[in-house]
Amino acid sequence: MAKGRILYINQEIIPYSPETEVSYYGRYLPSYIQEQGREIRTFMPRFSYVNERRNQLHEVIRLSGMNLIINNCDHQLLIKVASIASARMQVYFIDNDEYFTKHDGIRAEDGTFYPDNDERILFYGRGALEAVRKLSWQPHLIHYGGWFAAMVPFYLRRLNKENSFFSGTKMVLSLFGDDFPEKFNPLMEKKLKSDGATAKDLRMYDGYDYMSIMKTAITYSHGIVIASPNVNPELVAYAKENKRHVIDYAPKEEQFPVINKLYDTLIGSNINN
């Protein structure tokens, strides 16, 4: 088995988030893969429900302090870290006072879809990748899941144009039954343009809703994991029409070893360590 470095960019992780299919994967897939001898790093947003004192988060000063430009405005990127002792696993948190500290998860407590969710997913996707660059930890593969992480491919391609840090990095996307009817802010197109979106990017994001961002993520990923029995059938069909490497839904204890083998398939020839 090839080893390699696997970066996880998650939407939620147990015990920092309530238990859901998304947070279960965020917690137990990385620890399983680490037990197979691979090196991992794990990220999630520092939503306001993540209590810093109770969970013993502390800021990583050497990684924090940069500003990310979203919609032509500077936003401070803060990186915090905590440990899941039972799994010998560290979790890095992407934080920002405007996008996360004041927001209780991906929706408000009353179920309202936050009007700035477009900027939040832009900030999170880019922030996680920028933090990894500052760590000087070059991943062979990025496994991301949940719609909140769906802009990772956009920023990976943009950053690859700037330098070769992520050159050769493969991407795997986990799909969950987390679709929603709301559309993103109608100004999302303008914000993508200001962040270097090409005409092709804008065509793929047309609609600026759940289906458009997830289909785009599928298109730019090298492998797809159907991680829930409730994934939108249209997305499952789209994945199977467009990707060779699709892992069908199965109980987690059966699916995790198959995901591990997929990593070997995608990155085996690129491992030099």
ChimeraX attribute file (.defattr): number of C-alpha atoms within 10 A of each C-alpha:
attribute: neighborCount
match mode: 1-to-1
recipient: residues
	/A:1	12
	/A:2	18
	/A:3	20
	/A:4	21
	/A:5	22
	/A:6	24
	/A:7	24
	/A:8	23
	/A:9	28
	/A:10	25
	/A:11	26
	/A:12	29
	/A:13	23
	/A:14	16
	/A:15	14
	/A:16	21
	/A:17	19
	/A:18	13
	/A:19	14
	/A:20	12
	/A:21	17
	/A:22	24
	/A:23	21
	/A:24	17
	/A:25	22
	/A:26	26
	/A:27	23
	/A:28	16
	/A:29	19
	/A:30	23
	/A:31	19
	/A:32	16
	/A:33	19
	/A:34	19
	/A:35	12
	/A:36	13
	/A:37	13
	/A:38	17
	/A:39	15
	/A:40	20
	/A:41	19
	/A:42	24
	/A:43	28
	/A:44	24
	/A:45	32
	/A:46	30
	/A:47	24
	/A:48	16
	/A:49	15
	/A:50	19
	/A:51	12
	/A:52	16
	/A:53	8
	/A:54	8
	/A:55	14
	/A:56	11
	/A:57	19
	/A:58	14
	/A:59	16
	/A:60	14
	/A:61	10
	/A:62	11
	/A:63	17
	/A:64	17
	/A:65	13
	/A:66	16
	/A:67	13
	/A:68	17
	/A:69	16
	/A:70	17
	/A:71	17
	/A:72	10
	/A:73	8
	/A:74	11
	/A:75	18
	/A:76	17
	/A:77	22
	/A:78	21
	/A:79	26
	/A:80	21
	/A:81	19
	/A:82	17
	/A:83	14
	/A:84	15
	/A:85	8
	/A:86	7
	/A:87	14
	/A:88	10
	/A:89	16
	/A:90	15
	/A:91	19
	/A:92	24
	/A:93	27
	/A:94	25
	/A:95	25
	/A:96	21
	/A:97	15
	/A:98	12
	/A:99	22
	/A:100	20
	/A:101	16
	/A:102	12
	/A:103	19
	/A:104	16
	/A:105	19
	/A:106	20
	/A:107	13
	/A:108	11
	/A:109	10
	/A:110	6
	/A:111	8
	/A:112	10
	/A:113	16
	/A:114	17
	/A:115	14
	/A:116	13
	/A:117	19
	/A:118	22
	/A:119	19
	/A:120	21
	/A:121	21
	/A:122	25
	/A:123	26
	/A:124	29
	/A:125	24
	/A:126	24
	/A:127	27
	/A:128	27
	/A:129	20
	/A:130	19
	/A:131	22
	/A:132	19
	/A:133	15
	/A:134	12
	/A:135	11
	/A:136	10
	/A:137	15
	/A:138	17
	/A:139	22
	/A:140	22
	/A:141	22
	/A:142	26
	/A:143	23
	/A:144	29
	/A:145	26
	/A:146	22
	/A:147	24
	/A:148	25
	/A:149	28
	/A:150	26
	/A:151	21
	/A:152	29
	/A:153	24
	/A:154	20
	/A:155	21
	/A:156	21
	/A:157	13
	/A:158	16
	/A:159	17
	/A:160	14
	/A:161	12
	/A:162	8
	/A:163	9
	/A:164	10
	/A:165	17
	/A:166	21
	/A:167	15
	/A:168	13
	/A:169	21
	/A:170	21
	/A:171	24
	/A:172	26
	/A:173	28
	/A:174	23
	/A:175	27
	/A:176	20
	/A:177	17
	/A:178	15
	/A:179	16
	/A:180	11
	/A:181	9
	/A:182	13
	/A:183	16
	/A:184	19
	/A:185	16
	/A:186	13
	/A:187	12
	/A:188	19
	/A:189	20
	/A:190	12
	/A:191	19
	/A:192	20
	/A:193	14
	/A:194	13
	/A:195	17
	/A:196	12
	/A:197	16
	/A:198	12
	/A:199	9
	/A:200	9
	/A:201	15
	/A:202	16
	/A:203	12
	/A:204	17
	/A:205	20
	/A:206	14
	/A:207	15
	/A:208	19
	/A:209	18
	/A:210	19
	/A:211	20
	/A:212	17
	/A:213	20
	/A:214	21
	/A:215	20
	/A:216	19
	/A:217	25
	/A:218	26
	/A:219	17
	/A:220	18
	/A:221	21
	/A:222	19
	/A:223	24
	/A:224	28
	/A:225	24
	/A:226	22
	/A:227	23
	/A:228	19
	/A:229	14
	/A:230	13
	/A:231	17
	/A:232	16
	/A:233	11
	/A:234	10
	/A:235	18
	/A:236	18
	/A:237	10
	/A:238	13
	/A:239	22
	/A:240	15
	/A:241	10
	/A:242	12
	/A:243	15
	/A:244	11
	/A:245	17
	/A:246	21
	/A:247	17
	/A:248	15
	/A:249	16
	/A:250	15
	/A:251	10
	/A:252	16
	/A:253	10
	/A:254	10
	/A:255	17
	/A:256	18
	/A:257	15
	/A:258	15
	/A:259	19
	/A:260	18
	/A:261	13
	/A:262	20
	/A:263	25
	/A:264	16
	/A:265	14
	/A:266	18
	/A:267	18
	/A:268	16
	/A:269	9
	/A:270	14
	/A:271	12
	/A:272	8
	/A:273	7
